[in-house]
Amino acid sequence: MKKTFPLHIEGKSSDRVLDAVKHEIRKYIKRERGRPVPASADFWDFDCKFGSTAETAAVAHLSALIGLIDGVAREGGTQFYVEILAKGGHRQARPAPAGEEGEGATSDGNGADGSAD
């Protein structure tokens, strides 16, 4: 999706236009996530850009888009540009926190219930 959304449409409430824009973006994301994931990927990831125009758009995180839209509306902006492109993502294991040896291990060598074998 590459689209410039107007926030002020003659004859329509600005609040309703804003709600409709947010709904359209959420609907697009839901539709893309419903497609089959490519064989080489684990999930759908999204590359996003946001700005007042296509030329000034900067990289943004998907979870920040709705907040950015609200910010433009609060400032009285007349339009904004959103670019959302779906791509296959790969899950990565989280690194183990430092200092933890494993679950159930205690410093005195006893088991998790405190008894020695």
C-alpha positions as CSV (number, residue, x, y, z in Angstrom):
1,M,0.0,0.0,0.0
2,K,1.4,3.3,-1.0
3,K,-1.2,6.1,-0.5
4,T,-1.6,9.7,0.4
5,F,-4.6,10.2,2.7
6,P,-6.5,13.5,3.0
7,L,-7.7,14.4,6.5
8,H,-10.1,17.1,5.5
9,I,-12.9,16.2,3.0
10,E,-15.6,18.7,2.4
11,G,-18.9,17.6,3.8
12,K,-17.4,15.0,6.1
13,S,-16.5,15.2,9.8
14,S,-12.7,15.2,10.3
15,D,-13.1,12.7,13.1
16,R,-14.9,10.2,10.9
17,V,-12.4,10.7,8.1
18,L,-9.6,9.9,10.6
19,D,-11.4,6.8,11.8
20,A,-12.0,5.6,8.2
21,V,-8.3,6.0,7.4
22,K,-7.2,4.0,10.4
23,H,-9.8,1.3,9.6
24,E,-8.5,1.1,6.0
25,I,-4.9,0.7,7.2
26,R,-5.8,-1.9,9.8
27,K,-7.9,-3.8,7.2
28,Y,-5.0,-3.8,4.8
29,I,-2.6,-5.3,7.4
30,K,-5.2,-7.9,8.4
31,R,-5.7,-8.9,4.8
32,E,-1.9,-9.2,4.2
33,R,-1.4,-11.3,7.3
34,G,-4.2,-13.6,6.1
35,R,-2.3,-14.6,3.0
36,P,-0.2,-17.7,3.0
37,V,3.3,-17.1,4.3
38,P,6.1,-17.8,1.8
39,A,7.9,-21.1,2.3
40,S,11.1,-19.3,3.2
41,A,9.5,-17.2,6.0
42,D,7.9,-17.7,9.4
43,F,5.5,-14.7,9.5
44,W,4.6,-11.5,7.6
45,D,6.7,-8.6,8.4
46,F,6.1,-5.0,7.2
47,D,8.4,-2.2,5.9
48,C,6.7,1.1,6.6
49,K,7.3,4.7,5.8
50,F,5.3,7.7,7.0
51,G,5.4,11.4,6.2
52,S,3.5,14.4,5.0
53,T,4.4,13.6,1.3
54,A,6.0,10.6,-0.5
55,E,9.2,12.6,-0.8
56,T,9.5,13.4,2.9
57,A,8.4,9.9,4.2
58,A,10.8,8.4,6.7
59,V,11.0,4.8,7.9
60,A,8.6,4.0,10.8
61,H,7.7,0.9,12.8
62,L,4.3,-0.7,12.1
63,S,3.2,-0.3,15.7
64,A,3.9,3.5,15.6
65,L,1.8,4.3,12.6
66,I,-1.5,4.9,14.4
67,G,0.3,7.2,16.8
68,L,1.9,9.1,14.0
69,I,-1.5,9.5,12.2
70,D,-3.0,10.9,15.5
71,G,-0.1,13.3,15.8
72,V,-0.7,14.7,12.3
73,A,-4.4,15.1,13.0
74,R,-3.7,16.9,16.3
75,E,-1.3,19.3,14.6
76,G,-3.9,20.2,12.0
77,G,-2.3,18.5,9.0
78,T,-4.3,18.2,5.8
79,Q,-2.8,15.0,4.5
80,F,-0.2,12.3,5.1
81,Y,1.6,9.6,3.1
82,V,1.8,5.9,4.3
83,E,3.7,3.1,2.6
84,I,3.3,-0.4,3.9
85,L,5.0,-3.2,2.1
86,A,4.6,-6.9,3.3
87,K,7.7,-9.1,3.3
88,G,8.4,-12.5,4.8
89,G,10.0,-12.4,8.2
90,H,12.2,-14.9,10.1
91,R,11.9,-15.5,13.9
92,Q,15.1,-15.3,15.8
93,A,15.7,-16.8,19.2
94,R,16.0,-14.4,22.1
95,P,19.4,-14.3,23.8
96,A,19.4,-15.8,27.2
97,P,19.7,-13.3,30.1
98,A,23.2,-13.1,31.5
99,G,23.7,-14.8,34.9
100,E,21.0,-17.5,34.5
101,E,22.3,-21.1,34.4
102,G,19.0,-22.8,33.7
103,E,15.7,-23.4,35.2
104,G,15.5,-25.2,38.6
105,A,19.2,-25.0,39.3
106,T,20.1,-23.7,42.7
107,S,23.4,-22.5,44.1
108,D,23.7,-25.3,46.8
109,G,23.4,-28.2,44.3
110,N,20.0,-29.4,45.6
111,G,17.1,-29.9,43.3
112,A,14.2,-27.5,42.8
113,D,12.3,-28.9,45.9
114,G,15.3,-28.4,48.1
115,S,16.1,-32.0,48.9
116,A,19.4,-33.7,48.1
117,D,19.3,-37.0,46.2
